[in-house]
Structures are given as structure tokens and as C-alpha cells.
């Protein structure tokens, strides 16, 4: 897997974050909303990297993608990986 276009340092844009903040949601609902938006973005990247439609991704393909991204991070450094942590 080659990392695709690099995300910004955060998975939510400032506008998305502001929209979540404005929403009439509890703190835990806002957290889950942010997590879901970020997960959607990440699943789109995994689908593109694996060339599998997002709706057809299996849990094993997601696990495999994370393992490959972790290996890239360990072997070539944080900047080479998709996830920057």
C-alpha cells in the first residue's frame, strides 16, 4: 500500500468541527459524530488503497490496511504513513 493523498493533521476540517460544535448534541454525541466523520474519511482512503468499494470492505481488509500503514510508519517514518501518530 502506498499512502494516498495526505490528510491534514486532523481528520475533520475546521468547518466540520465548527458544525459539530454548533449542533444540538451532548458532549458524548459530539465525540461520536467527530469519530464517525473521521472514520468515513479513513474508510474512503482504505477503499481507494485496496481498490475495493467501501461498502464491500471486510473487517480483515481494514485490519490489514492498519498493519501495512503501521509497517510503513515503523520502516520509513511517520511522514511516509497515512496516519500521523
Backbone as a chain_set.jsonl record, in Angstrom:
{"seq": "XXXXXXXXXXXXXXXXXXXXXXXXXXXXXXXXXXXXXXXXXXXXXXXXXXXXXXXXXXXXXXXXXXXXXXXXXXXXXXXXXXXXX", "coords": {"N": [[0.85, -1.181, 0.0], [0.674, 2.077, -0.925], [0.761, 5.174, 0.562], [-1.92, 7.355, 0.06], [-3.161, 10.558, -1.012], [-2.207, 12.899, 1.382], [-3.8, 13.467, 4.49], [-4.961, 16.396, 6.233], [-3.494, 17.509, 9.335], [-5.501, 16.866, 11.045], [-8.486, 14.893, 11.018], [-10.893, 16.105, 10.665], [-12.176, 18.926, 9.055], [-11.737, 22.426, 9.777], [-14.23, 23.666, 9.359], [-16.043, 21.497, 9.461], [-15.64, 20.686, 12.106], [-16.516, 22.982, 13.452], [-19.21, 22.928, 12.698], [-20.043, 20.594, 14.016], [-19.649, 21.441, 16.643], [-21.627, 23.409, 16.804], [-23.925, 21.949, 16.659], [-26.893, 20.644, 18.175], [-26.163, 18.73, 20.332], [-25.192, 16.348, 22.843], [-22.119, 16.217, 24.766], [-20.96, 13.654, 24.524], [-22.295, 12.738, 22.268], [-21.365, 14.556, 20.373], [-18.65, 13.818, 20.337], [-18.871, 11.2, 19.282], [-19.963, 11.829, 16.805], [-17.845, 13.299, 15.617], [-15.936, 11.235, 15.544], [-17.218, 9.456, 13.809], [-17.386, 10.92, 11.387], [-14.645, 11.223, 10.874], [-13.971, 8.523, 10.656], [-15.402, 7.797, 8.371], [-14.013, 9.253, 6.422], [-11.51, 7.987, 6.635], [-12.212, 5.321, 5.968], [-12.896, 5.707, 3.289], [-10.353, 6.252, 2.255], [-9.055, 3.813, 2.788], [-10.566, 2.118, 1.155], [-9.915, 3.175, -1.368], [-7.137, 2.676, -1.421], [-7.083, -0.127, -1.303], [-8.52, -0.77, -3.469], [-11.15, -1.602, -3.347], [-14.639, -1.397, -3.231], [-16.03, 0.771, -0.799], [-18.3, -0.156, 0.557], [-17.961, -2.859, 0.418], [-15.781, -3.537, 1.906], [-14.097, -5.633, 4.195], [-13.806, -6.552, 7.678], [-11.311, -7.708, 8.012], [-9.812, -6.687, 5.878], [-9.657, -4.03, 6.655], [-8.185, -4.28, 9.036], [-5.816, -5.355, 7.935], [-4.998, -3.159, 6.365], [-4.419, -1.261, 8.359], [-2.292, -2.588, 9.597], [-0.408, -2.563, 7.505], [-0.054, 0.211, 7.178], [1.024, 0.825, 9.676], [3.422, -0.598, 9.477], [4.699, 0.799, 7.431], [5.045, 3.227, 8.783], [6.803, 2.422, 10.833], [8.988, 1.473, 9.32], [9.673, 3.517, 7.486], [9.148, 5.923, 8.655], [7.082, 8.413, 10.304], [6.095, 10.394, 8.548], [5.854, 9.107, 6.11], [3.746, 7.403, 6.353], [0.137, 7.033, 6.232], [-1.478, 7.627, 8.459], [-0.76, 9.886, 10.979], [0.519, 9.437, 13.663]], "CA": [[0.0, 0.0, 0.0], [1.308, 3.384, -0.908], [-0.153, 6.148, 1.151], [-2.51, 8.247, -0.932], [-3.062, 11.962, -0.642], [-2.081, 13.024, 2.822], [-4.82, 14.287, 5.131], [-4.419, 17.427, 7.107], [-3.115, 16.952, 10.629], [-6.714, 16.384, 11.678], [-9.391, 14.269, 10.064], [-12.028, 16.992, 10.464], [-11.814, 20.27, 8.65], [-12.238, 23.404, 10.753], [-15.667, 23.889, 9.139], [-16.759, 20.339, 10.003], [-15.551, 20.766, 13.566], [-17.41, 24.062, 13.885], [-20.582, 22.456, 12.525], [-20.326, 19.668, 15.119], [-19.76, 22.251, 17.854], [-22.904, 24.136, 16.783], [-25.045, 21.001, 16.687], [-27.562, 20.487, 19.459], [-25.806, 17.384, 20.764], [-24.44, 16.25, 24.096], [-20.671, 16.063, 24.559], [-20.665, 12.306, 24.03], [-22.803, 12.662, 20.894], [-20.414, 15.305, 19.537], [-17.479, 12.973, 20.189], [-19.213, 10.12, 18.363], [-20.127, 12.446, 15.487], [-16.49, 13.547, 15.1], [-15.338, 9.932, 15.265], [-17.881, 8.894, 12.637], [-16.936, 11.679, 10.211], [-13.247, 10.834, 10.661], [-13.969, 7.129, 10.208], [-15.861, 7.81, 6.986], [-12.884, 9.721, 5.615], [-10.496, 6.935, 6.663], [-12.719, 4.193, 5.183], [-12.759, 6.069, 1.873], [-8.937, 6.083, 1.918], [-8.774, 2.378, 2.775], [-11.196, 1.584, -0.056], [-9.107, 3.603, -2.515], [-5.849, 1.971, -1.378], [-7.271, -1.562, -1.535], [-9.307, -0.883, -4.7], [-12.375, -2.327, -3.003], [-15.684, -0.438, -2.862], [-16.135, 0.931, 0.646], [-19.387, -0.989, 1.062], [-17.552, -4.259, 0.381], [-14.627, -3.77, 2.776], [-14.307, -6.538, 5.321], [-13.028, -6.156, 8.855], [-9.934, -8.159, 7.827], [-9.145, -5.724, 4.993], [-9.371, -2.842, 7.465], [-7.07, -4.659, 9.912], [-4.625, -5.466, 7.087], [-4.584, -1.81, 5.988], [-3.775, -0.649, 9.525], [-0.992, -3.243, 9.77], [0.505, -2.048, 6.472], [0.267, 1.607, 7.478], [1.933, 0.774, 10.821], [4.731, -1.043, 8.998], [5.288, 1.951, 6.725], [5.452, 4.191, 9.808], [7.988, 1.882, 11.509], [10.106, 1.305, 8.388], [10.053, 4.728, 6.746], [8.872, 7.118, 9.444], [5.693, 8.905, 10.419], [5.675, 11.19, 7.383], [5.566, 8.216, 4.98], [2.485, 6.703, 6.622], [-1.07, 7.842, 6.075], [-1.86, 8.118, 9.787], [0.382, 10.634, 11.538], [0.594, 9.386, 15.111]], "C": [[0.882, 1.227, 0.0], [0.291, 4.35, -0.326], [-0.633, 7.088, 0.058], [-2.321, 9.693, -0.517], [-3.098, 12.107, 0.88], [-3.182, 13.912, 3.4], [-4.151, 15.432, 5.879], [-4.103, 16.769, 8.444], [-4.323, 16.386, 11.368], [-7.622, 15.793, 10.613], [-10.668, 15.068, 9.866], [-11.502, 18.344, 10.019], [-12.291, 21.233, 9.742], [-13.739, 23.662, 10.598], [-16.485, 22.727, 9.704], [-16.766, 20.378, 11.523], [-16.485, 21.843, 14.116], [-18.871, 23.642, 13.767], [-20.973, 21.483, 13.637], [-20.503, 20.457, 16.41], [-21.11, 22.962, 17.942], [-24.113, 23.212, 16.937], [-25.608, 20.878, 18.101], [-27.398, 19.046, 19.933], [-25.107, 17.436, 22.114], [-22.956, 16.097, 23.768], [-20.339, 14.69, 24.001], [-21.176, 12.124, 22.598], [-21.887, 13.422, 19.932], [-19.151, 14.491, 19.301], [-17.745, 11.886, 19.159], [-19.396, 10.656, 16.944], [-18.772, 12.719, 14.852], [-15.803, 12.241, 14.698], [-15.925, 9.327, 13.988], [-17.454, 9.61, 11.363], [-15.489, 11.306, 9.875], [-13.155, 9.412, 10.121], [-14.412, 7.017, 8.754], [-14.711, 8.199, 6.063], [-11.813, 8.63, 5.529], [-10.945, 5.722, 5.853], [-12.647, 4.471, 3.685], [-11.32, 5.874, 1.414], [-8.575, 4.599, 1.833], [-9.362, 1.748, 1.513], [-10.388, 1.955, -1.294], [-7.794, 2.823, -2.569], [-5.985, 0.487, -1.712], [-8.03, -1.836, -2.836], [-10.531, -1.776, -4.504], [-13.433, -1.275, -2.669], [-15.861, -0.413, -1.336], [-17.2, 0.008, 1.245], [-19.007, -2.46, 1.142], [-16.324, -4.554, 1.251], [-15.006, -4.732, 3.9], [-13.491, -6.048, 6.508], [-11.565, -6.575, 8.682], [-9.158, -7.225, 6.899], [-8.788, -4.451, 5.75], [-8.185, -3.125, 8.39], [-5.776, -4.716, 9.109], [-4.091, -4.09, 6.703], [-3.864, -1.127, 7.15], [-2.404, -1.275, 9.775], [0.02, -2.715, 8.762], [0.902, -0.61, 6.755], [1.221, 1.677, 8.666], [3.33, 0.352, 10.405], [5.442, 0.075, 8.241], [5.817, 2.949, 7.742], [6.735, 3.725, 10.503], [9.201, 1.856, 10.584], [10.602, 2.612, 7.782], [9.761, 6.026, 7.487], [7.437, 7.585, 9.344], [5.231, 9.618, 9.165], [5.339, 10.325, 6.18], [4.229, 7.503, 5.138], [1.3, 7.626, 6.387], [-1.479, 8.456, 7.413], [-0.63, 8.709, 10.467], [0.347, 10.614, 13.058], [1.66, 8.45, 15.538]], "O": [[1.75, 1.374, 0.861], [-0.886, 4.334, -0.686], [0.153, 7.557, -0.765], [-1.413, 10.01, 0.251], [-3.928, 11.501, 1.559], [-3.464, 14.984, 2.864], [-2.944, 15.428, 6.118], [-4.416, 15.597, 8.652], [-4.173, 15.517, 12.226], [-7.533, 16.156, 9.44], [-11.458, 14.743, 8.979], [-10.505, 18.841, 10.543], [-13.16, 20.882, 10.54], [-14.441, 23.854, 11.591], [-17.507, 22.947, 10.353], [-17.796, 20.126, 12.15], [-17.161, 21.634, 15.123], [-19.682, 23.963, 14.636], [-22.094, 21.534, 14.144], [-21.412, 20.172, 17.19], [-21.672, 23.101, 19.028], [-25.198, 23.66, 17.307], [-24.882, 20.996, 19.088], [-28.343, 18.258, 19.938], [-24.505, 18.446, 22.477], [-22.591, 15.872, 22.614], [-19.516, 14.576, 23.093], [-20.547, 11.426, 21.803], [-21.661, 12.978, 18.806], [-18.629, 14.47, 18.186], [-16.933, 11.672, 18.26], [-19.017, 9.989, 15.982], [-18.564, 12.407, 13.68], [-15.171, 12.157, 13.645], [-15.196, 8.75, 13.18], [-17.186, 8.957, 10.354], [-15.159, 11.097, 8.708], [-12.352, 9.131, 9.231], [-13.856, 6.225, 7.992], [-14.471, 7.547, 5.046], [-11.271, 8.382, 4.452], [-10.141, 5.146, 5.121], [-12.366, 3.566, 2.899], [-11.084, 5.386, 0.309], [-7.871, 4.18, 0.914], [-8.708, 0.924, 0.875], [-10.201, 1.12, -2.179], [-7.385, 2.363, -3.635], [-5.096, -0.091, -2.337], [-8.168, -2.986, -3.254], [-10.89, -2.581, -5.363], [-13.158, -0.352, -1.903], [-15.843, -1.455, -0.68], [-17.006, -0.545, 2.328], [-19.654, -3.23, 1.852], [-15.879, -5.7, 1.323], [-16.092, -4.648, 4.474], [-12.59, -5.224, 6.353], [-10.668, -5.875, 9.154], [-7.967, -6.995, 7.112], [-7.735, -3.86, 5.512], [-7.282, -2.297, 8.512], [-4.752, -4.189, 9.544], [-2.88, -3.868, 6.711], [-2.828, -0.491, 6.957], [-1.457, -0.571, 10.126], [1.169, -2.448, 9.112], [2.067, -0.245, 6.592], [2.137, 2.5, 8.67], [4.317, 0.88, 10.917], [6.648, 0.269, 8.397], [6.922, 3.467, 7.581], [7.644, 4.521, 10.736], [10.313, 2.177, 11.004], [11.803, 2.797, 7.587], [10.09, 7.108, 7.001], [6.69, 7.211, 8.44], [4.081, 9.46, 8.758], [4.6, 10.77, 5.302], [3.647, 7.049, 4.152], [1.445, 8.847, 6.35], [-1.786, 9.646, 7.495], [0.424, 8.074, 10.512], [0.164, 11.658, 13.684], [1.88, 8.269, 16.736]]}, "num_chains": 1, "name": "protein.A"}
